[in-house]
């Protein structure tokens, strides 16, 4: 199955134009869109008093189709319009609607509302009666179905500019838009259905993060595999009182398939690490020069979890960068470069991965989030600046590569909001990269597996649970391969 694209408003408009150029009329596209929404409504709701709110554009044209189709199936339907249709297709569809049409300025009461006022291309805030009605609908979002997006939600950012609708169900067309995957827009859309209306594939570099994106290249072992062929991963431990995070990352790397995982430990932490490790190997080091030697022959290295924001961590990162191993930098290994990000960027390779949460992101890429219209653009800019893969954590985790590829997670879990879960994620990424997986795809796969493991556990999850939950997720992927 092909990776699922996320399209900007401009890319979606280009797909529409390409369909028209290939012989599909705009009227046919509008009819298909309206039919898709009507079908979704009939599948999820019992017939009830329904009010379809129609705007002046093609979104409103879809609304007239929806109203007509529901009425033909016996639903009690009315239309409330905020303005006369402006496009030719919308005017034709409005003329085919024979039922009651109300003025939006009046009272709007119904059991179910279809929000077809404004779609993803809206460029300004809602005003007047439209804003008043949308606020009224927001009191009962469970009774609202949105066409394309809830009105007032810009499709490219998911950032409301004022009054913005909410819906229990949103039906969009061909592909999700950024507003459907980025918070806070995602939370306002409810369930999102992507309806096929017959558009052709579109060139895009932004995708939903799911197995369709990376599963074909997941590094499963073969009958001829041995532990060294499955990748060698090292994880750098913190000092004696800060060792647990590195062990979490190491266990995660082992669980996700790395053949040989070693914790590289400062001498003062050697005993405590030795007391807690079994299948994971342990090697001591005193200086960054010794660390460099130990990591010379490995495939990937994780550093940062509880490493300490100090000169030692900075020098250890620079030492690892000289080895040729792919680096996964998390937590303290990111923050330690906040005074001189360029020092870090100068030693990174395109197969290295940075895994900041928003605070760490700001320390390494000051002002980038504020200057960007949304998190996707910010993460892409960061990947270009660092010339490395960047994973920006959050409920809508974004992964971006220096070549412009980006993916957004749709399966985020609130149960991951617990200490140590990020260390496990770093270990997952390191384990996959050590097995030879492309770093962008490894970061995407790790983020998805991480969230699926959290969903499998649910309430009460702690970070120590995550590695043990991984085999269940991997088995599902293996069976489906």
Order of alpha helices (4+ residues) and beta strands (2+ residues): alpha-alpha-beta-alpha-beta-alpha-beta-beta-alpha-beta-beta-alpha-alpha-beta-beta-alpha-beta-alpha-beta-alpha-beta-alpha-beta-alpha-beta-alpha-alpha-beta-alpha-alpha-alpha-beta-beta-beta-alpha-alpha-alpha
